[in-house]
């Protein structure tokens, strides 16, 4: 008998919870949040900061294609695809034979390790390893940018 009353009581609690949730949703629909006013004149009059410039409409793949298409002819040649990798390869190819041997790679890697290992214990700590990260170039400002 006790189980019966416990079941009825929990069913009533569930119905009451559903009722209060339903009332809360209905109350939110009655008092909607007003839309923000549009236009720069309203923003300037209210003292709000101006709107930021719109984002680039091109997709990520379109931007990636445009970076690889060096002569902007709508096609990517093998030379254009290899172009960004030529200078790093030439830095590693110390004898300029057009081939990267293991020794050429190992010398560069060992030199980089030695420069990072400040305390000369032949082990890189997290801080020392962080110095081996490639340096990011900051993009040059465009001439027509009024940033």
ChimeraX commands (.cxc) that place a marker at each C-alpha (Angstrom):
marker #1 position 0.00,0.00,0.00 radius 0.5
marker #1 position 2.87,2.30,0.81 radius 0.5
marker #1 position 4.32,1.74,-2.66 radius 0.5
marker #1 position 1.01,2.75,-4.22 radius 0.5
marker #1 position 0.94,6.09,-2.40 radius 0.5
marker #1 position 4.62,6.74,-3.19 radius 0.5
marker #1 position 3.92,6.12,-6.89 radius 0.5
marker #1 position 0.88,8.41,-6.91 radius 0.5
marker #1 position 2.83,11.14,-5.07 radius 0.5
marker #1 position 5.77,11.00,-7.49 radius 0.5
marker #1 position 3.38,11.07,-10.49 radius 0.5
marker #1 position 1.73,14.21,-9.06 radius 0.5
marker #1 position 5.15,15.83,-8.57 radius 0.5
marker #1 position 6.05,15.12,-12.21 radius 0.5
marker #1 position 2.75,16.62,-13.42 radius 0.5
marker #1 position 3.30,19.75,-11.28 radius 0.5
marker #1 position 6.86,20.14,-12.57 radius 0.5
marker #1 position 5.61,19.88,-16.16 radius 0.5
marker #1 position 2.92,22.48,-15.45 radius 0.5
marker #1 position 5.42,24.97,-14.01 radius 0.5
marker #1 position 7.80,24.47,-16.93 radius 0.5
marker #1 position 4.93,25.01,-19.37 radius 0.5
marker #1 position 3.92,28.21,-17.55 radius 0.5
marker #1 position 7.50,29.49,-17.63 radius 0.5
marker #1 position 7.74,28.95,-21.39 radius 0.5
marker #1 position 4.38,30.63,-21.97 radius 0.5
marker #1 position 5.44,33.60,-19.86 radius 0.5
marker #1 position 8.64,34.05,-21.90 radius 0.5
marker #1 position 6.61,34.10,-25.13 radius 0.5
marker #1 position 4.32,36.85,-23.79 radius 0.5
marker #1 position 7.22,39.22,-23.00 radius 0.5
marker #1 position 9.77,38.85,-25.85 radius 0.5
marker #1 position 13.08,40.66,-25.86 radius 0.5
marker #1 position 12.87,43.68,-28.18 radius 0.5
marker #1 position 15.01,43.65,-31.33 radius 0.5
marker #1 position 18.05,45.88,-31.44 radius 0.5
marker #1 position 17.57,49.04,-33.51 radius 0.5
marker #1 position 19.34,48.93,-36.87 radius 0.5
marker #1 position 21.38,51.57,-38.62 radius 0.5
marker #1 position 24.47,53.55,-37.77 radius 0.5
marker #1 position 22.50,56.73,-37.10 radius 0.5
marker #1 position 20.77,55.07,-34.16 radius 0.5
marker #1 position 24.09,53.68,-32.89 radius 0.5
marker #1 position 25.77,57.08,-33.10 radius 0.5
marker #1 position 22.84,58.83,-31.42 radius 0.5
marker #1 position 22.80,56.37,-28.55 radius 0.5
marker #1 position 26.56,56.63,-28.03 radius 0.5
marker #1 position 27.11,52.96,-28.83 radius 0.5
marker #1 position 30.30,51.99,-30.64 radius 0.5
marker #1 position 30.08,51.62,-34.43 radius 0.5
marker #1 position 29.46,48.18,-35.92 radius 0.5
marker #1 position 32.53,46.12,-36.83 radius 0.5
marker #1 position 33.26,45.44,-40.49 radius 0.5
marker #1 position 31.57,42.41,-41.99 radius 0.5
marker #1 position 33.44,39.13,-42.24 radius 0.5
marker #1 position 34.95,37.77,-45.43 radius 0.5
marker #1 position 32.26,36.02,-47.47 radius 0.5
marker #1 position 34.68,33.47,-48.92 radius 0.5
marker #1 position 34.81,29.98,-47.46 radius 0.5
marker #1 position 37.93,28.55,-45.87 radius 0.5
marker #1 position 38.65,26.47,-48.98 radius 0.5
marker #1 position 38.26,29.52,-51.24 radius 0.5
marker #1 position 40.75,31.49,-49.15 radius 0.5
marker #1 position 43.18,28.55,-49.15 radius 0.5
marker #1 position 42.88,28.26,-52.94 radius 0.5
marker #1 position 43.47,32.00,-53.36 radius 0.5
marker #1 position 46.65,31.79,-51.26 radius 0.5
marker #1 position 48.01,28.95,-53.42 radius 0.5
marker #1 position 47.04,30.62,-56.72 radius 0.5
marker #1 position 49.99,33.03,-56.82 radius 0.5
marker #1 position 49.25,34.54,-60.26 radius 0.5
marker #1 position 45.45,34.78,-59.70 radius 0.5
marker #1 position 44.53,33.00,-62.92 radius 0.5
marker #1 position 42.04,30.63,-61.25 radius 0.5
marker #1 position 44.35,27.62,-61.61 radius 0.5
marker #1 position 47.10,26.18,-59.42 radius 0.5
marker #1 position 50.21,24.83,-61.11 radius 0.5
marker #1 position 52.67,22.46,-59.48 radius 0.5
marker #1 position 55.19,25.32,-59.23 radius 0.5
marker #1 position 52.66,27.47,-57.35 radius 0.5
marker #1 position 51.96,24.58,-55.00 radius 0.5
marker #1 position 55.66,24.06,-54.27 radius 0.5
marker #1 position 56.47,27.76,-53.90 radius 0.5
marker #1 position 55.90,28.15,-50.12 radius 0.5
marker #1 position 58.05,25.10,-49.40 radius 0.5
marker #1 position 61.06,26.01,-51.56 radius 0.5
marker #1 position 62.83,28.39,-49.15 radius 0.5
marker #1 position 62.66,26.06,-46.10 radius 0.5
marker #1 position 63.91,23.20,-48.27 radius 0.5
marker #1 position 66.81,25.30,-49.58 radius 0.5
marker #1 position 67.81,26.21,-46.03 radius 0.5
marker #1 position 68.05,22.52,-45.13 radius 0.5
marker #1 position 69.77,21.50,-48.40 radius 0.5
marker #1 position 73.22,22.77,-47.43 radius 0.5
marker #1 position 75.11,21.33,-50.44 radius 0.5
marker #1 position 72.45,22.59,-52.94 radius 0.5
marker #1 position 72.14,19.30,-54.79 radius 0.5
marker #1 position 68.33,19.38,-54.73 radius 0.5
marker #1 position 68.17,16.43,-52.36 radius 0.5
marker #1 position 67.77,16.40,-48.62 radius 0.5
marker #1 position 69.94,13.72,-47.07 radius 0.5
marker #1 position 69.53,12.43,-43.55 radius 0.5
marker #1 position 72.80,14.05,-42.55 radius 0.5
marker #1 position 71.65,17.49,-43.74 radius 0.5
marker #1 position 68.42,17.11,-41.78 radius 0.5
marker #1 position 70.22,15.74,-38.70 radius 0.5
marker #1 position 72.72,18.62,-38.62 radius 0.5
marker #1 position 69.94,21.19,-38.68 radius 0.5
marker #1 position 67.90,19.31,-36.06 radius 0.5
marker #1 position 70.92,18.80,-33.78 radius 0.5
marker #1 position 71.84,22.48,-34.08 radius 0.5
marker #1 position 68.30,23.50,-33.19 radius 0.5
marker #1 position 68.32,21.10,-30.21 radius 0.5
marker #1 position 71.66,22.48,-29.00 radius 0.5
marker #1 position 70.41,26.07,-29.19 radius 0.5
marker #1 position 67.30,25.18,-27.20 radius 0.5
marker #1 position 69.14,23.16,-24.52 radius 0.5
marker #1 position 70.29,26.14,-22.46 radius 0.5
marker #1 position 71.60,24.22,-19.44 radius 0.5
marker #1 position 73.40,21.64,-21.66 radius 0.5
marker #1 position 71.94,18.60,-19.86 radius 0.5
marker #1 position 70.97,17.02,-23.23 radius 0.5
marker #1 position 67.29,17.07,-22.21 radius 0.5
marker #1 position 64.69,19.66,-23.18 radius 0.5
marker #1 position 62.29,20.90,-20.54 radius 0.5
marker #1 position 58.90,22.31,-21.50 radius 0.5
marker #1 position 60.26,25.85,-21.44 radius 0.5
marker #1 position 63.27,24.93,-23.57 radius 0.5
marker #1 position 61.14,23.00,-26.05 radius 0.5
marker #1 position 58.80,25.98,-26.42 radius 0.5
marker #1 position 61.72,27.96,-27.88 radius 0.5
marker #1 position 61.91,25.53,-30.83 radius 0.5
marker #1 position 58.45,26.49,-32.11 radius 0.5
marker #1 position 58.52,28.13,-35.53 radius 0.5
marker #1 position 58.24,31.89,-35.39 radius 0.5
marker #1 position 54.99,33.26,-36.71 radius 0.5
marker #1 position 55.30,36.09,-39.17 radius 0.5
marker #1 position 52.97,38.99,-38.59 radius 0.5
marker #1 position 51.13,39.79,-41.81 radius 0.5
marker #1 position 52.07,43.08,-43.39 radius 0.5
marker #1 position 49.32,45.67,-43.43 radius 0.5
marker #1 position 47.65,46.13,-46.76 radius 0.5
marker #1 position 48.06,49.50,-48.44 radius 0.5
marker #1 position 44.31,49.99,-48.75 radius 0.5
marker #1 position 43.57,49.00,-45.15 radius 0.5
marker #1 position 42.49,51.83,-42.87 radius 0.5
marker #1 position 42.71,49.75,-39.72 radius 0.5
marker link #1:1,2 radius 0.2
marker link #1:2,3 radius 0.2
marker link #1:3,4 radius 0.2
marker link #1:4,5 radius 0.2
marker link #1:5,6 radius 0.2
marker link #1:6,7 radius 0.2
marker link #1:7,8 radius 0.2
marker link #1:8,9 radius 0.2
marker link #1:9,10 radius 0.2
marker link #1:10,11 radius 0.2
marker link #1:11,12 radius 0.2
marker link #1:12,13 radius 0.2
marker link #1:13,14 radius 0.2
marker link #1:14,15 radius 0.2
marker link #1:15,16 radius 0.2
marker link #1:16,17 radius 0.2
marker link #1:17,18 radius 0.2
marker link #1:18,19 radius 0.2
marker link #1:19,20 radius 0.2
marker link #1:20,21 radius 0.2
marker link #1:21,22 radius 0.2
marker link #1:22,23 radius 0.2
marker link #1:23,24 radius 0.2
marker link #1:24,25 radius 0.2
marker link #1:25,26 radius 0.2
marker link #1:26,27 radius 0.2
marker link #1:27,28 radius 0.2
marker link #1:28,29 radius 0.2
marker link #1:29,30 radius 0.2
marker link #1:30,31 radius 0.2
marker link #1:31,32 radius 0.2
marker link #1:32,33 radius 0.2
marker link #1:33,34 radius 0.2
marker link #1:34,35 radius 0.2
marker link #1:35,36 radius 0.2
marker link #1:36,37 radius 0.2
marker link #1:37,38 radius 0.2
marker link #1:38,39 radius 0.2
marker link #1:39,40 radius 0.2
marker link #1:40,41 radius 0.2
marker link #1:41,42 radius 0.2
marker link #1:42,43 radius 0.2
marker link #1:43,44 radius 0.2
marker link #1:44,45 radius 0.2
marker link #1:45,46 radius 0.2
marker link #1:46,47 radius 0.2
marker link #1:47,48 radius 0.2
marker link #1:48,49 radius 0.2
marker link #1:49,50 radius 0.2
marker link #1:50,51 radius 0.2
marker link #1:51,52 radius 0.2
marker link #1:52,53 radius 0.2
marker link #1:53,54 radius 0.2
marker link #1:54,55 radius 0.2
marker link #1:55,56 radius 0.2
marker link #1:56,57 radius 0.2
marker link #1:57,58 radius 0.2
marker link #1:58,59 radius 0.2
marker link #1:59,60 radius 0.2
marker link #1:60,61 radius 0.2
marker link #1:61,62 radius 0.2
marker link #1:62,63 radius 0.2
marker link #1:63,64 radius 0.2
marker link #1:64,65 radius 0.2
marker link #1:65,66 radius 0.2
marker link #1:66,67 radius 0.2
marker link #1:67,68 radius 0.2
marker link #1:68,69 radius 0.2
marker link #1:69,70 radius 0.2
marker link #1:70,71 radius 0.2
marker link #1:71,72 radius 0.2
marker link #1:72,73 radius 0.2
marker link #1:73,74 radius 0.2
marker link #1:74,75 radius 0.2
marker link #1:75,76 radius 0.2
marker link #1:76,77 radius 0.2
marker link #1:77,78 radius 0.2
marker link #1:78,79 radius 0.2
marker link #1:79,80 radius 0.2
marker link #1:80,81 radius 0.2
marker link #1:81,82 radius 0.2
marker link #1:82,83 radius 0.2
marker link #1:83,84 radius 0.2
marker link #1:84,85 radius 0.2
marker link #1:85,86 radius 0.2
marker link #1:86,87 radius 0.2
marker link #1:87,88 radius 0.2
marker link #1:88,89 radius 0.2
marker link #1:89,90 radius 0.2
marker link #1:90,91 radius 0.2
marker link #1:91,92 radius 0.2
marker link #1:92,93 radius 0.2
marker link #1:93,94 radius 0.2
marker link #1:94,95 radius 0.2
marker link #1:95,96 radius 0.2
marker link #1:96,97 radius 0.2
marker link #1:97,98 radius 0.2
marker link #1:98,99 radius 0.2
marker link #1:99,100 radius 0.2
marker link #1:100,101 radius 0.2
marker link #1:101,102 radius 0.2
marker link #1:102,103 radius 0.2
marker link #1:103,104 radius 0.2
marker link #1:104,105 radius 0.2
marker link #1:105,106 radius 0.2
marker link #1:106,107 radius 0.2
marker link #1:107,108 radius 0.2
marker link #1:108,109 radius 0.2
marker link #1:109,110 radius 0.2
marker link #1:110,111 radius 0.2
marker link #1:111,112 radius 0.2
marker link #1:112,113 radius 0.2
marker link #1:113,114 radius 0.2
marker link #1:114,115 radius 0.2
marker link #1:115,116 radius 0.2
marker link #1:116,117 radius 0.2
marker link #1:117,118 radius 0.2
marker link #1:118,119 radius 0.2
marker link #1:119,120 radius 0.2
marker link #1:120,121 radius 0.2
marker link #1:121,122 radius 0.2
marker link #1:122,123 radius 0.2
marker link #1:123,124 radius 0.2
marker link #1:124,125 radius 0.2
marker link #1:125,126 radius 0.2
marker link #1:126,127 radius 0.2
marker link #1:127,128 radius 0.2
marker link #1:128,129 radius 0.2
marker link #1:129,130 radius 0.2
marker link #1:130,131 radius 0.2
marker link #1:131,132 radius 0.2
marker link #1:132,133 radius 0.2
marker link #1:133,134 radius 0.2
marker link #1:134,135 radius 0.2
marker link #1:135,136 radius 0.2
marker link #1:136,137 radius 0.2
marker link #1:137,138 radius 0.2
marker link #1:138,139 radius 0.2
marker link #1:139,140 radius 0.2
marker link #1:140,141 radius 0.2
marker link #1:141,142 radius 0.2
marker link #1:142,143 radius 0.2
marker link #1:143,144 radius 0.2
marker link #1:144,145 radius 0.2
marker link #1:145,146 radius 0.2
marker link #1:146,147 radius 0.2
view
